[in-house]
């Protein structure tokens, strides 16, 4: 009786590996990045999808006149939970997700300016939303995150 049970369990285990592993692999291979961030300069908004599902849509501030926020598609270069700008008066940049050189998506305490251009080029967010994005990048990984900035 015990031998039949062990054979049955071996069959179940083998079937689980055979049927689930290729399906899971193909789903992730065709679905794109786990975290997809799209920043729309014209509407000063950011939408975030996780595994293709809507996660959030938030107001942002991008570059004010005289400054520039890069456009294009980027991967995360590095992250910093706590960071202070070396270039702009040691300004706090909590939950920074750097995507091109010194450009980052980060929290900002200038919350009244969210929804309109106000930065030196970074993408500013409400601190709580920056923490949410930072945590997603930590959970799914930098390589599984794509940032797209469009006009």
N, C-alpha and C positions, 0 to 999 in steps of 0.2 A: 504494500500500500504506500509506504513511504517513498519507494523508488518511483512509482507512478506520479506522486506529488512532485518530486524533484524534477522529473522529466517535464511535467506540465509547467512548472515554474521556469525551467530553462527555456522552454518554447515561448512562454509569455515574454521573458526578458529579451530573447532574440528577436521576436516579432516587434517588440517596442523599439528596439534599436533600428531594425530594418525599415519600419514604416514611418517613424517620427523623424529621425535624423535628416534624411534627404529633404523631407517636406519643410522642416524648419530652416534648413540651410537655403533652400530655394526661395522661401518667403523673404528672408533678409537680403538675399542677393539681388532680388528684383525690386525691392521696395525703396531703395535709396537710403539716405542717412536716417538714423534713428531720431535725431533732433534736427528739424529744419526751421531755420529762422529767416524770415523775410522782412526787411526794413524798407518801408516805402517813404522816400524823402518827401514826395508831394503831399502826402497825408500825415506826415510826422507820426507814423504808427509802425508797430512791429507785430507780426503774427508769428506764432510758434506752433509747430505741429510736432507730435511725438508719435513715431511709428505710423505716420499718415493721419493721425487723429488730431483735430484742433485741441490745443492746450490753452492758448491765451492770445489775446490781442490787447496791446498796451500802447499808450501814448509815449512818444519819445521826443527828445530834442537832438537834432543833428546840427551841423555847422551853420553858424550865423554868417551874414554877409562879411566877406573878407577872409573866410576860412573855408575849408573843404572837407567833406566826408567822402572817402573813396567809394566808387561804385564797382559792382562786380560780384563774383562769387568767391568766397574765402573759406578756408579751414581755420580752426582754432589753432593759434600758435602757442599760446600759454594762458594760464589763468592765475589769478591772485585774489585770495579772499580779502586781504587788506592791502591796499596800495595807495600811495600818495604820488601825485604828479610831480616829477622833477622839473618839468618845463613850466608849469603854471602854478606858482606860489604854493607848492606842497598841498594842492587841493586834494581832498579825499576822493578816492575812486573805489568804493566798496564793491566786492563781488565782480571784479574785472575779468572780462573774457576778451583777450587780445586777438585780433584777427589780421592785422597788417602793421608791422612795425610798432609804433606807439599808439596806434588807433585801437580803441577798445569799446565794448559795450559794458557799461558800468552803472551803478547806482549814483543818484545825485540828490542832494538835499535842496536843490533849487527846484522844488516841485511845482512852483507856480509857472515856471517857464516850459514845463512839459507840454507837448502838443504844438510847439513852434520852434523854429531854428534859434538856438541859443548857445551852442557849444563852440569849442575851438576845432571840432572835427570828430570827436568821439560821439558815440551814441549813448545818450543819457536816458536812464529809466528811473522810475520810482524805486527806492531801495528794496522794498519787498519783492518787486518783480525781478530786479537784478539778482536777488538771492535765489529766486525760483529758477531763473535761467542758469545761474552758476551751478546749482545743485543738479540740474538736468545734465549739464556738460560733465560734471563729476560722475554721475551715475552711468551715463551711456558712453562717455569717453570723447576725447577731442577728435579722434579720427572718425567718429560716428556723428559728428555735428557739422552742418553746413550753414554758412551765413551768406545770404544774398542781399545786396543793397541795390535798389532800383530807384529811378527818378519817379 
